[in-house]
Amino acid sequence: MRPTDGLDDEAIPPSIAALLAARIDALPAAPKAVLLDASVIGRTFWPGAVAAVGGRETAEVETQLVELARRDLIRPAYPSSMENEEEFTFWHALLRDVAYAKLTRRARLARHRAAAAWITERAGTAIGGATEIVVAHLERALELATATGAAGDAPAIQVVLVDALLAAADTAMRTEVPRAVAHLRRALDLLPAEGGQRPHALARLGHDFSATSDYLEAAEALKEAIEVLGARGEETEAAALGAPLSIALFNSGRADAAEAILARSRAVL
């Protein structure tokens, strides 16, 4: 589930878009506002998330969702994928897309950040697969920050996005290693060259490549991690990566280099 699932605005047939827009515009102000906020969450959403996105009380949102369901714009979804939260879905993905298009880009930016924060807090340590949803919201927020000229928001978004990507990599590593690798590479794109998390992300990337027998890629990632740690004076941490690097080198046919790395690591450790 992604918060931006559905067609691009330009891909919706104009006649259908106009019909759906007219239905939305005919709504009273309160349910219309709740519907637009819900569109940021995605095709599927929860009252608590909608309340957080719009800065409203959950009870108020629940009242408006009942009204929207009565008007056949949304419907309950069973079972809920969020514990202790009712779940709703738009009757049609196009309705969600048209509602989303009615929000300004700055409004979308703030709401995607709020949605990511709510899901992260609500799921807690059991976030699991929801990390993918958080990543999608934050990626969209980062795109909107760039598009709207809100450059001051970008650094803060990048910090939480990196954390979300690393968490998503942990989850994906259990079932889909290539996806974990993609998340780690994206995190590295966002991390500064000397950033505190960079060597640890590189080390994890090396381990993930080794898990898929991509030993050349694993060796490159681990070597870069060691170089960054060494430049920061963290010699013990760098030496600790000597063992996985030597294994990657040995398995890629560079036994001599593997032995040399082990010897240097032993000298430090």
DRENPA-3360 file (N, C-alpha, C; in nm, 2 decimals, always signed):
BEGIN
1 = MRPTDGLD = +0.08/-0.12/+0.00/+0.00/+0.00/+0.00/+0.09/+0.12/+0.00 ~ +0.06/+0.21/-0.09/+0.14/+0.34/-0.10/+0.05/+0.46/-0.10 ~ +0.09/+0.56/-0.04/+0.00/+0.68/-0.03/-0.02/+0.75/-0.16 ~ +0.06/+0.72/-0.26/+0.04/+0.78/-0.39/-0.01/+0.68/-0.50 ~ -0.07/+0.56/-0.45/-0.13/+0.47/-0.54/-0.23/+0.53/-0.63 ~ -0.25/+0.48/-0.75/-0.35/+0.54/-0.84/-0.29/+0.60/-0.96 ~ -0.37/+0.67/-1.04/-0.33/+0.73/-1.16/-0.27/+0.87/-1.14 ~ -0.19/+0.92/-1.22/-0.15/+1.06/-1.22/-0.27/+1.14/-1.26;
9 = DEAIPPSI = -0.27/+1.27/-1.21/-0.38/+1.36/-1.24/-0.42/+1.36/-1.39 ~ -0.31/+1.37/-1.47/-0.33/+1.38/-1.62/-0.39/+1.26/-1.68 ~ -0.37/+1.14/-1.61/-0.41/+1.02/-1.67/-0.56/+0.99/-1.65 ~ -0.63/+1.06/-1.56/-0.77/+1.04/-1.53/-0.85/+1.10/-1.65 ~ -0.94/+1.02/-1.71/-1.02/+1.08/-1.82/-1.09/+1.21/-1.77 ~ -1.09/+1.32/-1.85/-1.14/+1.44/-1.80/-1.29/+1.43/-1.76 ~ -1.37/+1.36/-1.83/-1.51/+1.35/-1.80/-1.53/+1.29/-1.67 ~ -1.46/+1.18/-1.64/-1.47/+1.11/-1.51/-1.42/+1.20/-1.40;
17 = AALLAARI = -1.31/+1.27/-1.42/-1.25/+1.35/-1.32/-1.35/+1.47/-1.29 ~ -1.41/+1.52/-1.39/-1.51/+1.63/-1.36/-1.63/+1.58/-1.28 ~ -1.67/+1.46/-1.31/-1.79/+1.40/-1.24/-1.75/+1.38/-1.09 ~ -1.64/+1.32/-1.07/-1.59/+1.30/-0.93/-1.57/+1.43/-0.86 ~ -1.50/+1.52/-0.93/-1.48/+1.65/-0.86/-1.61/+1.72/-0.82 ~ -1.71/+1.71/-0.90/-1.84/+1.77/-0.87/-1.90/+1.71/-0.75 ~ -1.89/+1.57/-0.74/-1.94/+1.51/-0.62/-1.87/+1.55/-0.49 ~ -1.74/+1.57/-0.50/-1.66/+1.62/-0.39/-1.69/+1.76/-0.35;
25 = DALPAAPK = -1.70/+1.85/-0.45/-1.73/+1.99/-0.43/-1.87/+2.01/-0.37 ~ -1.96/+1.91/-0.40/-2.10/+1.92/-0.35/-2.11/+1.89/-0.20 ~ -2.00/+1.84/-0.14/-2.00/+1.80/+0.00/-2.00/+1.92/+0.09 ~ -2.06/+1.92/+0.21/-2.05/+2.02/+0.31/-1.90/+2.03/+0.35 ~ -1.86/+2.14/+0.40/-1.72/+2.17/+0.43/-1.65/+2.07/+0.51 ~ -1.72/+2.02/+0.62/-1.65/+1.93/+0.72/-1.62/+1.80/+0.66 ~ -1.72/+1.73/+0.60/-1.68/+1.60/+0.54/-1.59/+1.61/+0.42 ~ -1.60/+1.72/+0.35/-1.51/+1.74/+0.23/-1.36/+1.75/+0.28;
33 = AVLLDASV = -1.34/+1.83/+0.39/-1.21/+1.84/+0.44/-1.15/+1.71/+0.49 ~ -1.23/+1.63/+0.55/-1.19/+1.50/+0.60/-1.16/+1.40/+0.48 ~ -1.24/+1.41/+0.38/-1.21/+1.33/+0.26/-1.08/+1.36/+0.19 ~ -1.05/+1.49/+0.18/-0.92/+1.53/+0.12/-0.81/+1.49/+0.21 ~ -0.82/+1.50/+0.34/-0.71/+1.45/+0.43/-0.69/+1.30/+0.42 ~ -0.80/+1.23/+0.41/-0.79/+1.08/+0.39/-0.72/+1.05/+0.26 ~ -0.74/+1.13/+0.16/-0.67/+1.09/+0.03/-0.52/+1.09/+0.04 ~ -0.47/+1.17/+0.14/-0.32/+1.17/+0.15/-0.27/+1.03/+0.21;
41 = IGRTFWPG = -0.35/+0.97/+0.30/-0.31/+0.85/+0.36/-0.30/+0.74/+0.25 ~ -0.39/+0.73/+0.16/-0.39/+0.63/+0.05/-0.53/+0.58/+0.02 ~ -0.54/+0.48/-0.06/-0.67/+0.42/-0.09/-0.73/+0.37/+0.04 ~ -0.65/+0.32/+0.13/-0.70/+0.27/+0.26/-0.65/+0.36/+0.37 ~ -0.73/+0.38/+0.47/-0.69/+0.48/+0.57/-0.77/+0.45/+0.70 ~ -0.73/+0.52/+0.81/-0.78/+0.49/+0.94/-0.81/+0.63/+1.01 ~ -0.92/+0.63/+1.09/-0.96/+0.76/+1.15/-0.85/+0.83/+1.23 ~ -0.77/+0.76/+1.30/-0.66/+0.82/+1.38/-0.56/+0.89/+1.28;
49 = AVAAVGGR = -0.53/+0.83/+1.17/-0.44/+0.88/+1.08/-0.49/+1.01/+1.01 ~ -0.62/+1.00/+0.98/-0.69/+1.12/+0.92/-0.69/+1.24/+1.01 ~ -0.72/+1.21/+1.14/-0.72/+1.31/+1.24/-0.58/+1.37/+1.26 ~ -0.48/+1.29/+1.26/-0.34/+1.35/+1.27/-0.30/+1.43/+1.15 ~ -0.34/+1.39/+1.03/-0.31/+1.46/+0.91/-0.37/+1.60/+0.91 ~ -0.50/+1.61/+0.96/-0.57/+1.73/+0.95/-0.57/+1.81/+1.08 ~ -0.51/+1.76/+1.18/-0.51/+1.83/+1.31/-0.64/+1.84/+1.37 ~ -0.72/+1.73/+1.36/-0.86/+1.73/+1.42/-0.87/+1.62/+1.53;
57 = ETAEVETQ = -0.98/+1.63/+1.60/-1.01/+1.53/+1.70/-1.06/+1.40/+1.63 ~ -1.02/+1.29/+1.68/-1.06/+1.16/+1.62/-1.21/+1.14/+1.62 ~ -1.27/+1.18/+1.72/-1.42/+1.17/+1.73/-1.49/+1.25/+1.62 ~ -1.43/+1.37/+1.59/-1.49/+1.45/+1.48/-1.47/+1.39/+1.35 ~ -1.35/+1.33/+1.33/-1.32/+1.26/+1.20/-1.42/+1.14/+1.19 ~ -1.44/+1.06/+1.29/-1.52/+0.94/+1.28/-1.66/+0.98/+1.24 ~ -1.71/+1.09/+1.30/-1.85/+1.14/+1.26/-1.85/+1.17/+1.11 ~ -1.75/+1.24/+1.06/-1.75/+1.27/+0.91/-1.73/+1.15/+0.83;
65 = LVELARRD = -1.66/+1.05/+0.87/-1.64/+0.93/+0.80/-1.77/+0.85/+0.78 ~ -1.85/+0.85/+0.89/-1.99/+0.79/+0.88/-2.07/+0.86/+0.77 ~ -2.06/+0.99/+0.77/-2.14/+1.07/+0.67/-2.08/+1.04/+0.52 ~ -1.95/+1.03/+0.51/-1.90/+1.00/+0.38/-1.93/+0.85/+0.33 ~ -1.94/+0.76/+0.43/-1.98/+0.63/+0.40/-2.13/+0.63/+0.36 ~ -2.21/+0.71/+0.42/-2.35/+0.72/+0.39/-2.37/+0.77/+0.25 ~ -2.28/+0.85/+0.20/-2.29/+0.91/+0.07/-2.22/+0.82/-0.04 ~ -2.18/+0.70/+0.01/-2.11/+0.60/-0.08/-1.98/+0.65/-0.15;
73 = LIRPAYPS = -1.91/+0.73/-0.07/-1.78/+0.78/-0.12/-1.66/+0.69/-0.06 ~ -1.69/+0.64/+0.06/-1.59/+0.55/+0.12/-1.67/+0.43/+0.18 ~ -1.60/+0.33/+0.23/-1.67/+0.21/+0.29/-1.57/+0.15/+0.39 ~ -1.63/+0.09/+0.50/-1.55/+0.02/+0.59/-1.47/-0.10/+0.53 ~ -1.36/-0.13/+0.58/-1.28/-0.24/+0.53/-1.25/-0.34/+0.64 ~ -1.27/-0.47/+0.62/-1.25/-0.57/+0.73/-1.16/-0.68/+0.68 ~ -1.07/-0.73/+0.76/-1.04/-0.68/+0.89/-0.94/-0.56/+0.88 ~ -0.93/-0.49/+0.98/-0.84/-0.37/+0.98/-0.69/-0.42/+0.99;
81 = SMENEEEF = -0.61/-0.35/+0.91/-0.46/-0.39/+0.91/-0.39/-0.31/+1.02 ~ -0.46/-0.22/+1.09/-0.40/-0.15/+1.20/-0.47/-0.18/+1.33 ~ -0.40/-0.24/+1.42/-0.47/-0.28/+1.55/-0.53/-0.17/+1.62 ~ -0.65/-0.20/+1.67/-0.73/-0.10/+1.75/-0.77/+0.03/+1.67 ~ -0.77/+0.01/+1.54/-0.82/+0.12/+1.45/-0.92/+0.07/+1.35 ~ -1.03/+0.14/+1.33/-1.12/+0.10/+1.22/-1.04/+0.13/+1.09 ~ -1.08/+0.06/+0.98/-1.02/+0.09/+0.85/-1.13/+0.12/+0.75 ~ -1.10/+0.21/+0.66/-1.19/+0.25/+0.56/-1.11/+0.25/+0.42;
89 = TFWHALLR = -1.19/+0.25/+0.32/-1.13/+0.26/+0.18/-1.22/+0.34/+0.09 ~ -1.16/+0.41/+0.00/-1.23/+0.48/-0.10/-1.31/+0.38/-0.19 ~ -1.43/+0.41/-0.23/-1.50/+0.32/-0.32/-1.43/+0.29/-0.45 ~ -1.35/+0.40/-0.50/-1.28/+0.38/-0.62/-1.15/+0.46/-0.61 ~ -1.04/+0.40/-0.67/-0.91/+0.47/-0.66/-0.91/+0.60/-0.73 ~ -0.99/+0.62/-0.84/-1.00/+0.74/-0.91/-1.06/+0.85/-0.82 ~ -1.15/+0.82/-0.73/-1.21/+0.92/-0.64/-1.10/+0.97/-0.55 ~ -1.02/+0.88/-0.50/-0.91/+0.91/-0.41/-0.81/+1.01/-0.49;
97 = DVAYAKLT = -0.78/+0.98/-0.61/-0.69/+1.06/-0.69/-0.74/+1.20/-0.71 ~ -0.87/+1.21/-0.74/-0.93/+1.34/-0.77/-0.93/+1.42/-0.64 ~ -0.96/+1.36/-0.52/-0.96/+1.43/-0.40/-0.82/+1.48/-0.36 ~ -0.72/+1.39/-0.39/-0.58/+1.43/-0.36/-0.53/+1.55/-0.44 ~ -0.58/+1.55/-0.57/-0.54/+1.66/-0.66/-0.60/+1.79/-0.62 ~ -0.70/+1.79/-0.53/-0.76/+1.92/-0.49/-0.67/+1.99/-0.38 ~ -0.58/+1.92/-0.32/-0.49/+1.98/-0.22/-0.37/+2.05/-0.29 ~ -0.33/+2.16/-0.23/-0.21/+2.22/-0.29/-0.09/+2.14/-0.25;
105 = RRARLARH = +0.02/+2.16/-0.32/+0.14/+2.08/-0.30/+0.19/+2.11/-0.16 ~ +0.18/+2.23/-0.11/+0.23/+2.26/+0.03/+0.14/+2.19/+0.13 ~ +0.01/+2.18/+0.10/-0.08/+2.11/+0.19/-0.04/+1.96/+0.19 ~ -0.01/+1.90/+0.08/+0.02/+1.76/+0.07/+0.15/+1.74/+0.15 ~ +0.25/+1.83/+0.13/+0.38/+1.81/+0.20/+0.36/+1.80/+0.35 ~ +0.29/+1.89/+0.41/+0.26/+1.88/+0.56/+0.19/+1.76/+0.60 ~ +0.09/+1.72/+0.51/+0.01/+1.60/+0.55/+0.08/+1.47/+0.53 ~ +0.17/+1.46/+0.43/+0.25/+1.34/+0.42/+0.34/+1.32/+0.54;
113 = RAAAAWIT = +0.40/+1.43/+0.58/+0.49/+1.42/+0.70/+0.41/+1.38/+0.82 ~ +0.29/+1.43/+0.84/+0.21/+1.40/+0.95/+0.17/+1.25/+0.95 ~ +0.13/+1.20/+0.83/+0.09/+1.06/+0.81/+0.21/+0.97/+0.85 ~ +0.33/+1.00/+0.80/+0.45/+0.92/+0.83/+0.47/+0.91/+0.98 ~ +0.46/+1.03/+1.05/+0.48/+1.04/+1.19/+0.38/+0.96/+1.27 ~ +0.25/+0.96/+1.22/+0.14/+0.89/+1.29/+0.16/+0.74/+1.28 ~ +0.19/+0.69/+1.16/+0.21/+0.55/+1.14/+0.33/+0.50/+1.22 ~ +0.44/+0.57/+1.22/+0.55/+0.53/+1.29/+0.52/+0.52/+1.44;
121 = ERAGTAIG = +0.46/+0.62/+1.49/+0.42/+0.62/+1.64/+0.32/+0.52/+1.67 ~ +0.22/+0.50/+1.59/+0.11/+0.41/+1.61/+0.16/+0.27/+1.61 ~ +0.24/+0.23/+1.51/+0.29/+0.10/+1.49/+0.39/+0.06/+1.60 ~ +0.48/+0.16/+1.64/+0.58/+0.13/+1.74/+0.68/+0.02/+1.69 ~ +0.72/-0.06/+1.78/+0.82/-0.17/+1.75/+0.76/-0.28/+1.66 ~ +0.63/-0.28/+1.65/+0.57/-0.38/+1.56/+0.54/-0.32/+1.42 ~ +0.62/-0.23/+1.38/+0.59/-0.16/+1.25/+0.60/-0.25/+1.13 ~ +0.70/-0.34/+1.13/+0.70/-0.44/+1.02/+0.69/-0.38/+0.89;
129 = GATEIVVA = +0.59/-0.44/+0.81/+0.57/-0.40/+0.67/+0.52/-0.26/+0.66 ~ +0.48/-0.20/+0.76/+0.43/-0.06/+0.75/+0.55/+0.04/+0.73 ~ +0.67/-0.01/+0.74/+0.78/+0.08/+0.71/+0.78/+0.12/+0.56 ~ +0.73/+0.03/+0.48/+0.72/+0.07/+0.34/+0.63/+0.19/+0.31 ~ +0.52/+0.19/+0.39/+0.42/+0.30/+0.38/+0.49/+0.43/+0.43 ~ +0.56/+0.42/+0.54/+0.63/+0.54/+0.60/+0.73/+0.59/+0.50 ~ +0.81/+0.50/+0.44/+0.90/+0.54/+0.34/+0.84/+0.62/+0.22 ~ +0.72/+0.56/+0.17/+0.65/+0.62/+0.06/+0.60/+0.76/+0.09;
137 = HLERALEL = +0.55/+0.78/+0.22/+0.50/+0.91/+0.26/+0.62/+1.01/+0.26 ~ +0.73/+0.97/+0.32/+0.84/+1.06/+0.33/+0.91/+1.09/+0.20 ~ +0.92/+0.99/+0.11/+0.97/+1.02/-0.02/+0.89/+1.12/-0.10 ~ +0.76/+1.11/-0.08/+0.67/+1.20/-0.15/+0.68/+1.34/-0.08 ~ +0.70/+1.34/+0.05/+0.72/+1.47/+0.12/+0.85/+1.54/+0.07 ~ +0.95/+1.46/+0.05/+1.08/+1.51/+0.01/+1.07/+1.57/-0.14 ~ +1.00/+1.50/-0.22/+0.97/+1.55/-0.36/+0.90/+1.68/-0.36 ~ +0.80/+1.69/-0.27/+0.71/+1.81/-0.26/+0.79/+1.92/-0.20;
145 = ATATGAAG = +0.88/+1.90/-0.11/+0.97/+2.00/-0.05/+1.05/+2.06/-0.16 ~ +1.10/+1.98/-0.25/+1.19/+2.03/-0.36/+1.10/+2.11/-0.46 ~ +0.98/+2.05/-0.49/+0.90/+2.11/-0.59/+0.84/+2.25/-0.55 ~ +0.82/+2.26/-0.42/+0.75/+2.38/-0.37/+0.85/+2.49/-0.33 ~ +0.98/+2.46/-0.33/+1.08/+2.55/-0.29/+1.10/+2.55/-0.14 ~ +1.04/+2.45/-0.07/+1.05/+2.45/+0.08/+1.18/+2.38/+0.11 ~ +1.29/+2.43/+0.07/+1.42/+2.36/+0.08/+1.46/+2.35/+0.23 ~ +1.41/+2.44/+0.31/+1.44/+2.43/+0.46/+1.38/+2.31/+0.52;
153 = DAPAIQVV = +1.28/+2.25/+0.46/+1.22/+2.13/+0.52/+1.29/+2.00/+0.48 ~ +1.37/+2.01/+0.37/+1.43/+1.89/+0.32/+1.53/+1.82/+0.42 ~ +1.62/+1.89/+0.49/+1.71/+1.82/+0.58/+1.64/+1.74/+0.68 ~ +1.53/+1.80/+0.74/+1.46/+1.73/+0.85/+1.39/+1.60/+0.79 ~ +1.33/+1.62/+0.67/+1.27/+1.50/+0.61/+1.37/+1.39/+0.58 ~ +1.49/+1.43/+0.53/+1.59/+1.33/+0.50/+1.63/+1.25/+0.62 ~ +1.64/+1.32/+0.73/+1.68/+1.25/+0.86/+1.59/+1.13/+0.89 ~ +1.46/+1.16/+0.89/+1.36/+1.06/+0.93/+1.34/+0.96/+0.81;
161 = LVDALLAA = +1.36/+1.01/+0.69/+1.35/+0.91/+0.58/+1.47/+0.81/+0.58 ~ +1.59/+0.85/+0.62/+1.70/+0.76/+0.63/+1.66/+0.65/+0.74 ~ +1.61/+0.70/+0.85/+1.58/+0.60/+0.95/+1.47/+0.50/+0.90 ~ +1.37/+0.56/+0.83/+1.27/+0.47/+0.78/+1.32/+0.37/+0.67 ~ +1.41/+0.42/+0.59/+1.47/+0.33/+0.49/+1.55/+0.21/+0.56 ~ +1.63/+0.25/+0.66/+1.70/+0.15/+0.73/+1.61/+0.05/+0.80 ~ +1.50/+0.09/+0.86/+1.40/+0.00/+0.92/+1.33/-0.08/+0.81 ~ +1.30/-0.02/+0.70/+1.24/-0.10/+0.59/+1.34/-0.21/+0.54;
169 = ADTAMRTE = +1.47/-0.18/+0.53/+1.57/-0.27/+0.49/+1.58/-0.39/+0.59 ~ +1.56/-0.36/+0.72/+1.56/-0.47/+0.82/+1.44/-0.57/+0.79 ~ +1.33/-0.51/+0.76/+1.21/-0.59/+0.74/+1.22/-0.67/+0.61 ~ +1.27/-0.60/+0.50/+1.28/-0.67/+0.37/+1.38/-0.78/+0.37 ~ +1.49/-0.76/+0.46/+1.59/-0.86/+0.46/+1.54/-1.00/+0.50 ~ +1.43/-1.01/+0.57/+1.38/-1.14/+0.61/+1.32/-1.22/+0.49 ~ +1.27/-1.14/+0.39/+1.19/-1.21/+0.28/+1.24/-1.17/+0.14 ~ +1.30/-1.05/+0.13/+1.33/-1.01/-0.01/+1.46/-0.92/-0.01;
177 = VPRAVAHL = +1.57/-0.99/-0.01/+1.70/-0.93/+0.01/+1.72/-0.82/-0.10 ~ +1.69/-0.84/-0.23/+1.71/-0.73/-0.32/+1.64/-0.60/-0.28 ~ +1.52/-0.61/-0.22/+1.45/-0.49/-0.18/+1.53/-0.43/-0.06 ~ +1.58/-0.51/+0.02/+1.66/-0.45/+0.13/+1.78/-0.38/+0.08 ~ +1.84/-0.43/-0.02/+1.96/-0.37/-0.09/+1.92/-0.23/-0.14 ~ +1.80/-0.23/-0.21/+1.75/-0.10/-0.27/+1.73/+0.00/-0.16 ~ +1.67/-0.04/-0.05/+1.65/+0.06/+0.06/+1.78/+0.11/+0.11 ~ +1.88/+0.03/+0.13/+2.01/+0.07/+0.18/+2.08/+0.16/+0.08;
185 = RRALDLLP = +2.07/+0.13/-0.05/+2.13/+0.22/-0.15/+2.06/+0.36/-0.14 ~ +1.93/+0.36/-0.13/+1.86/+0.49/-0.12/+1.90/+0.57/+0.00 ~ +1.92/+0.50/+0.11/+1.96/+0.56/+0.24/+2.10/+0.62/+0.22 ~ +2.19/+0.55/+0.15/+2.32/+0.60/+0.13/+2.33/+0.72/+0.03 ~ +2.23/+0.72/-0.06/+2.22/+0.84/-0.14/+2.19/+0.97/-0.06 ~ +2.12/+0.95/+0.05/+2.08/+1.07/+0.13/+2.18/+1.10/+0.24 ~ +2.26/+1.01/+0.27/+2.36/+1.03/+0.38/+2.48/+1.10/+0.33 ~ +2.53/+1.20/+0.41/+2.65/+1.27/+0.37/+2.77/+1.18/+0.38;
193 = AEGGQRPH = +2.88/+1.21/+0.30/+2.99/+1.12/+0.29/+3.06/+1.09/+0.42 ~ +3.05/+1.18/+0.52/+3.11/+1.15/+0.65/+3.01/+1.14/+0.75 ~ +2.88/+1.11/+0.71/+2.77/+1.10/+0.81/+2.79/+0.99/+0.91 ~ +2.74/+1.01/+1.03/+2.76/+0.91/+1.13/+2.70/+0.77/+1.10 ~ +2.59/+0.77/+1.03/+2.53/+0.64/+1.00/+2.59/+0.57/+0.87 ~ +2.66/+0.65/+0.79/+2.71/+0.60/+0.66/+2.79/+0.46/+0.67 ~ +2.89/+0.45/+0.76/+2.97/+0.33/+0.76/+2.88/+0.21/+0.80 ~ +2.79/+0.23/+0.89/+2.70/+0.12/+0.94/+2.61/+0.08/+0.83;
201 = ALARLGHD = +2.56/+0.18/+0.75/+2.47/+0.14/+0.64/+2.55/+0.07/+0.53 ~ +2.67/+0.11/+0.51/+2.76/+0.04/+0.41/+2.79/-0.10/+0.46 ~ +2.81/-0.12/+0.59/+2.84/-0.25/+0.64/+2.72/-0.34/+0.62 ~ +2.60/-0.29/+0.65/+2.48/-0.37/+0.63/+2.46/-0.40/+0.48 ~ +2.49/-0.31/+0.40/+2.48/-0.34/+0.25/+2.58/-0.45/+0.21 ~ +2.70/-0.45/+0.27/+2.79/-0.55/+0.24/+2.74/-0.69/+0.28 ~ +2.69/-0.69/+0.40/+2.63/-0.82/+0.45/+2.52/-0.87/+0.36 ~ +2.43/-0.78/+0.32/+2.32/-0.81/+0.23/+2.37/-0.87/+0.10;
209 = FSATSDYL = +2.47/-0.80/+0.04/+2.52/-0.85/-0.08/+2.58/-0.99/-0.07 ~ +2.65/-1.01/+0.04/+2.71/-1.14/+0.07/+2.60/-1.25/+0.08 ~ +2.48/-1.21/+0.14/+2.37/-1.30/+0.15/+2.31/-1.35/+0.01 ~ +2.33/-1.27/-0.09/+2.29/-1.30/-0.22/+2.40/-1.35/-0.31 ~ +2.52/-1.37/-0.25/+2.64/-1.42/-0.32/+2.70/-1.31/-0.42 ~ +2.66/-1.19/-0.40/+2.72/-1.08/-0.48/+2.85/-1.03/-0.41 ~ +2.95/-1.11/-0.42/+3.07/-1.09/-0.34/+3.15/-0.97/-0.38 ~ +3.15/-0.94/-0.51/+3.22/-0.82/-0.55/+3.16/-0.69/-0.50;
217 = EAAEALKE = +3.03/-0.69/-0.51/+2.95/-0.57/-0.45/+2.97/-0.57/-0.30 ~ +2.97/-0.68/-0.24/+2.98/-0.69/-0.09/+3.12/-0.63/-0.05 ~ +3.22/-0.67/-0.12/+3.36/-0.63/-0.09/+3.37/-0.48/-0.11 ~ +3.31/-0.42/-0.21/+3.32/-0.28/-0.23/+3.25/-0.20/-0.12 ~ +3.14/-0.25/-0.08/+3.06/-0.18/+0.03/+3.14/-0.19/+0.16 ~ +3.19/-0.30/+0.19/+3.26/-0.32/+0.32/+3.40/-0.24/+0.32 ~ +3.46/-0.24/+0.20/+3.59/-0.16/+0.20/+3.56/-0.01/+0.22 ~ +3.45/+0.04/+0.16/+3.42/+0.18/+0.18/+3.38/+0.21/+0.33;
225 = AIEVLGAR = +3.31/+0.11/+0.39/+3.28/+0.13/+0.53/+3.40/+0.14/+0.62 ~ +3.50/+0.05/+0.59/+3.63/+0.05/+0.66/+3.70/+0.18/+0.64 ~ +3.70/+0.23/+0.52/+3.77/+0.35/+0.49/+3.71/+0.47/+0.57 ~ +3.58/+0.48/+0.57/+3.51/+0.59/+0.64/+3.54/+0.58/+0.79 ~ +3.53/+0.46/+0.85/+3.56/+0.44/+0.99/+3.71/+0.47/+1.02 ~ +3.80/+0.43/+0.93/+3.94/+0.46/+0.95/+3.97/+0.61/+0.95 ~ +3.90/+0.68/+0.86/+3.92/+0.83/+0.85/+3.87/+0.90/+0.97 ~ +3.77/+0.84/+1.04/+3.72/+0.89/+1.16/+3.80/+0.85/+1.29;
233 = GEETEAAA = +3.90/+0.77/+1.27/+3.98/+0.72/+1.38/+3.91/+0.60/+1.46 ~ +3.81/+0.54/+1.40/+3.75/+0.43/+1.47/+3.81/+0.30/+1.42 ~ +3.93/+0.28/+1.46/+4.01/+0.17/+1.40/+3.96/+0.03/+1.45 ~ +3.91/+0.02/+1.57/+3.86/-0.11/+1.62/+3.73/-0.15/+1.54 ~ +3.64/-0.05/+1.52/+3.52/-0.08/+1.44/+3.56/-0.12/+1.30 ~ +3.66/-0.05/+1.24/+3.70/-0.08/+1.11/+3.75/-0.22/+1.10 ~ +3.84/-0.26/+1.20/+3.90/-0.39/+1.20/+3.80/-0.50/+1.21 ~ +3.69/-0.47/+1.29/+3.58/-0.57/+1.31/+3.52/-0.61/+1.18;
241 = LGAPLSIA = +3.53/-0.52/+1.08/+3.47/-0.56/+0.94/+3.57/-0.64/+0.86 ~ +3.69/-0.66/+0.91/+3.78/-0.74/+0.83/+3.74/-0.88/+0.80 ~ +3.67/-0.94/+0.90/+3.63/-1.08/+0.87/+3.53/-1.09/+0.76 ~ +3.41/-1.01/+0.76/+3.32/-1.03/+0.65/+3.38/-0.98/+0.52 ~ +3.47/-0.88/+0.52/+3.54/-0.84/+0.40/+3.63/-0.95/+0.34 ~ +3.70/-1.02/+0.43/+3.79/-1.12/+0.39/+3.71/-1.24/+0.32 ~ +3.59/-1.27/+0.38/+3.51/-1.37/+0.32/+3.46/-1.33/+0.18 ~ +3.42/-1.21/+0.17/+3.38/-1.16/+0.04/+3.49/-1.16/-0.06;
249 = LFNSGRAD = +3.61/-1.12/-0.02/+3.72/-1.13/-0.11/+3.76/-1.27/-0.15 ~ +3.76/-1.36/-0.05/+3.80/-1.50/-0.08/+3.70/-1.56/-0.18 ~ +3.57/-1.53/-0.15/+3.47/-1.59/-0.24/+3.46/-1.53/-0.38 ~ +3.52/-1.41/-0.39/+3.53/-1.35/-0.53/+3.67/-1.38/-0.59 ~ +3.74/-1.48/-0.54/+3.87/-1.52/-0.60/+3.99/-1.44/-0.57 ~ +3.98/-1.36/-0.46/+4.10/-1.29/-0.42/+4.15/-1.33/-0.28 ~ +4.20/-1.45/-0.28/+4.25/-1.51/-0.16/+4.36/-1.43/-0.09 ~ +4.46/-1.38/-0.17/+4.57/-1.31/-0.11/+4.52/-1.18/-0.04;
257 = AAEAILAR = +4.43/-1.11/-0.11/+4.38/-0.99/-0.05/+4.30/-1.02/+0.08 ~ +4.23/-1.13/+0.08/+4.16/-1.17/+0.20/+4.25/-1.20/+0.31 ~ +4.36/-1.27/+0.29/+4.46/-1.29/+0.39/+4.52/-1.17/+0.45 ~ +4.55/-1.07/+0.36/+4.61/-0.94/+0.40/+4.51/-0.87/+0.49 ~ +4.38/-0.87/+0.45/+4.28/-0.80/+0.54/+4.27/-0.86/+0.67 ~ +4.27/-0.99/+0.68/+4.27/-1.06/+0.81/+4.39/-1.03/+0.90 ~ +4.50/-1.03/+0.83/+4.62/-1.00/+0.91/+4.62/-0.86/+0.97 ~ +4.57/-0.76/+0.89/+4.56/-0.62/+0.94/+4.46/-0.61/+1.06;
265 = SRAVL = +4.35/-0.69/+1.04/+4.24/-0.68/+1.14/+4.29/-0.74/+1.27 ~ +4.37/-0.86/+1.26/+4.42/-0.92/+1.38/+4.52/-0.83/+1.45 ~ +4.60/-0.76/+1.38/+4.69/-0.67/+1.44/+4.63/-0.56/+1.53 ~ +4.51/-0.51/+1.48/+4.44/-0.41/+1.55/+4.36/-0.47/+1.67 ~ +4.29/-0.58/+1.64/+4.20/-0.64/+1.74/+4.28/-0.72/+1.85;
% end
